[in-house]
Amino acid sequence: MKCRIYRSENKPETYLYLADKFAVEDLPEELQQVFGEPRFVMSLLLSPQRKLAQVDVSTVMTALESNGYFLQLPPKTPTEEQITQWLS
């Protein structure tokens, strides 16, 4: 499955995967406003065997098939309390 990946200018570490035949203009209006101006990162061929850095490829592929897009949010950063526990 071929897709295009865009990064958000408004939201750091936020990426949008679009199915090959899905246009940015097809996104829900609210998502377009929050995401801001999309900046093209790359085209990618997804398959069940492919590994992605932040998210499971099957989750992305399912979303692309059903919605035409997948929104990857920034990873959650640990709270101070969690960091303190790790250091103890």
PLY file of the C-alpha trace (Angstrom):
ply
format ascii 1.0
element vertex 88
property float x
property float y
property float z
element edge 87
property int vertex1
property int vertex2
end_header
0.00 0.00 0.00
1.48 3.32 -1.08
1.09 6.43 1.07
2.45 9.94 1.50
3.68 11.32 4.81
3.42 14.96 5.88
4.60 16.71 9.03
2.69 19.44 10.82
4.06 22.95 11.01
1.78 23.64 14.00
2.33 20.51 16.07
5.89 19.22 16.62
6.40 15.48 16.02
2.94 15.15 14.48
2.69 13.33 11.15
-0.10 12.59 8.74
-0.11 9.49 6.56
-2.35 9.82 3.50
-3.48 6.99 1.26
-2.10 7.47 -2.23
-5.46 8.53 -3.71
-6.49 10.69 -0.72
-5.92 14.46 -0.90
-5.19 16.82 1.99
-8.37 18.67 1.04
-10.34 15.46 1.77
-9.40 15.61 5.47
-12.02 16.77 7.98
-11.98 20.57 8.22
-11.17 20.56 11.94
-8.15 18.31 11.39
-6.91 20.56 8.59
-7.10 23.58 10.89
-5.36 21.91 13.83
-2.68 20.22 11.70
-1.89 23.41 9.82
0.02 23.61 6.57
1.24 20.09 5.78
4.90 19.74 4.78
5.65 16.76 2.55
8.19 14.36 4.08
8.18 11.29 1.82
6.26 8.62 -0.04
6.34 5.16 1.45
5.28 1.67 0.42
3.68 -0.03 3.42
3.46 -3.78 3.89
2.81 -5.99 6.93
6.54 -6.78 7.06
7.63 -3.12 7.18
8.64 -1.64 10.53
7.79 1.95 11.41
9.59 3.89 14.14
6.65 5.11 16.23
3.57 3.08 15.32
2.51 -0.39 14.25
2.28 -0.64 10.46
-0.96 -2.66 10.59
-2.63 0.16 12.53
-1.59 2.65 9.85
-2.68 0.37 7.00
-6.09 -0.26 8.57
-6.67 3.48 9.05
-5.60 4.23 5.48
-8.01 1.61 4.13
-10.96 2.78 6.21
-10.40 6.57 6.52
-7.84 7.43 3.88
-5.51 8.90 6.52
-3.71 8.17 9.79
-2.65 10.84 12.28
0.52 10.05 14.23
0.72 12.09 17.41
3.94 12.83 19.31
5.13 10.14 21.70
4.10 10.74 25.27
6.91 12.15 27.32
7.41 10.68 30.77
6.34 12.77 33.71
8.81 13.89 36.32
7.44 11.27 38.71
8.09 8.46 36.20
11.62 9.70 35.56
12.32 9.77 39.30
11.07 6.16 39.61
13.35 5.04 36.78
16.36 6.66 38.42
15.66 5.09 41.85
0 1
1 2
2 3
3 4
4 5
5 6
6 7
7 8
8 9
9 10
10 11
11 12
12 13
13 14
14 15
15 16
16 17
17 18
18 19
19 20
20 21
21 22
22 23
23 24
24 25
25 26
26 27
27 28
28 29
29 30
30 31
31 32
32 33
33 34
34 35
35 36
36 37
37 38
38 39
39 40
40 41
41 42
42 43
43 44
44 45
45 46
46 47
47 48
48 49
49 50
50 51
51 52
52 53
53 54
54 55
55 56
56 57
57 58
58 59
59 60
60 61
61 62
62 63
63 64
64 65
65 66
66 67
67 68
68 69
69 70
70 71
71 72
72 73
73 74
74 75
75 76
76 77
77 78
78 79
79 80
80 81
81 82
82 83
83 84
84 85
85 86
86 87
